[in-house]
């Protein structure tokens, strides 16, 4: 099930993309025929082939530096994000974020979500969110996750699983554990 999961994440079922990613995986040695059946690397070893990643990365590179930075912050929130949370997490001033989102929509990196009040957006494809996240230097990533966790604590304190995930990504094991336990308690009460 690892390969289908990987393929769906990066192709979303688009037959042309599936064929191209499979071809690139064969070329790069991530997928091979072992005489009687196809085999592949484990999911943690599978990576989008460099050629595919470069093509996707070009769309992010077309954004202005400020917009690319804000879009990278948004990618840490996930494929779907709320612009108010970006402001609360310190990604920029509301006008900067609005401009970056407009630029992202124009470049077909982002799409307006069809839910709620118009301040929610999605990445047009999961691969674009991954490319935007890769643009964040490792040394800055932990601090950004910490700021997101704190913003979530203030804005959406019931989002305990998300808060735990961001504290874990920030390297704050104490807070990650505390919120993970709250998430476990919530899940147990729902299923009780």
N, C-alpha and C positions, 0 to 999 in steps of 0.2 A: 504493500500500500504506500510505501515511501515515494516511489517514482510518480504514481498518479497524483499524489498530494502535491509534490513539487511542480509537476506539469500544470496542474490546475491553478496553483498560486501565480505562476508566471504567464500563463496563457489565457486563463479564464475560459477555457474550452474553445477558443478560436482555432479552427483547424489549420489555418496557415501558420499561426504561431506555434502550434503543437509540432507540426512537421519541421519547422525551422529550428526549434529548440532541441528536438530529438536529433536532428542532423548535426547540430553543433555539439551536442553531448557525445555523439559517436566520434566526431572529429577530434574532440578534446580528451577522449578516453574515459569519460564519465559513464558511458554506456557501451556495452560490447556484447557480441554474440559468442557464447561459450561452447559452440558445437551443437548443443541440443536445445538451448534456451538462451534468452537475453538476460544479462545480469547488469547491475549498476552499483555504483558506490552507495554507501549509506546516506541517509538524508543529511546528516551533519557534514558529510563530505561533498555533497552535491552543491554546485554553485552554478548560477546562470553563466553560460559561456561568455567569455570576455567580449566577443563580437556583439552579442545581444545586449550586454550591459553597457557597452560603449554607445550603441545606437540610442538606448533609452537615456543614458546620461547626457547626451547632446541636447535633449529637450530641456533639461534642468540648466545646462550651461548657457542656454539662450536667455535666461532670466538675468535681470540686473543683479549685481552683487547683494544689494539690500533685499530684493525680493527672494533671491535664492536662499539667503540666510533665514528669512521668515518662513519660507516654505519648508526648509529643513527642520525648523522648530516644530512646525505643524506635523511633519512626518513622525516625530517622536510621540505625538499623541495617538497616532494610528492612521489607518487609511481614511477614516472619517474624523473630522475635527470641528470645533466651535471657535470662531474668531474671538469671542469674549474670553475664553480660556487662554488663548494665545496672549491676549493683553494682560490678563491676570498673572500669567507665568513670566511676564517681562520680556516677551519676544519683540515688543516695540509699542509705539504709540498707536492708538486706534486708526489714525489716518495713514500711518505707514503700513499697518497690517491690511487695511482696506486696499491700498494701492498694490501691495504685493499679491493679494488674492486676485485682484482684477488682472494683474499681469499674468498670474498663473492660469487663470481661466482663458485668457487670450492665447496663451501658448499651449493650450490643451493639456496642461499638467493637472489642473484642478477642474472640477465641475461643481456647480451649485447643487446641494442636496435638496431633495424634494420633500423635506420634512421640516417641521417647526417653523421658525420665524425668519429664515433667510440669512442667518449668521452661521449656518453650518455648511460645510463643504466636504467633498470627498476627493481623493486623488483619482484621476481618471483610470489608473491601473495600479495594482499593487507594486509592480516593478518600478513605477515612478516614485512611490513612497520610499522604497528601498534605496533607490539612487539618491534621493534627497537626503536620507539619513546618513548614507556613506559620506556625504560631503562635510559632515560635522567632525571636526578633529576629536580623537578619542579623549584628549585631556579636557575638552569642554562638555562632552556628552553627560558625564556624571552630574555636573552642576546643573545642566538643563533639566535632567530628570528630577533632581531634588526640587527645583523651582516649580516644575509641573506638579509634583506630589503635594507641595505646600499650597499651591493654587487650588488643587482639587479638594484638599482638606477644608479650605475656606468656602469654596463655591458649591461643592457637591460632596459633603462629608459621608454620604451613604454609598459612594462609589469606592467601597473599601478594597475590592480586588484590584481596581486600577491604581489606587493609591499604593497598595502593597507592591504592585509591579514596578511602579516608578521609583519607589524607595529602594527596591532590590537593584534596579538598574543603576541607581545612584551609589550603590555600595553601602547603604545604611541598613545593615542587617537587623538592627534593633527595631526600627520603625517598620521595616518590611515584615518582620515576624509578627509584630503587634497587629498590623492591618490584615495580614494573612489569617491570623486567628479570628479576627472579627469577621472576615469573609467566610471562614469555615463555620463559625457560629450562625451566620445568616443563612448559609446553605443548609445547615442541619435543621434550622427552624422552618425553612420553606418545605423541606421534604419530610418533616415529622408528621 
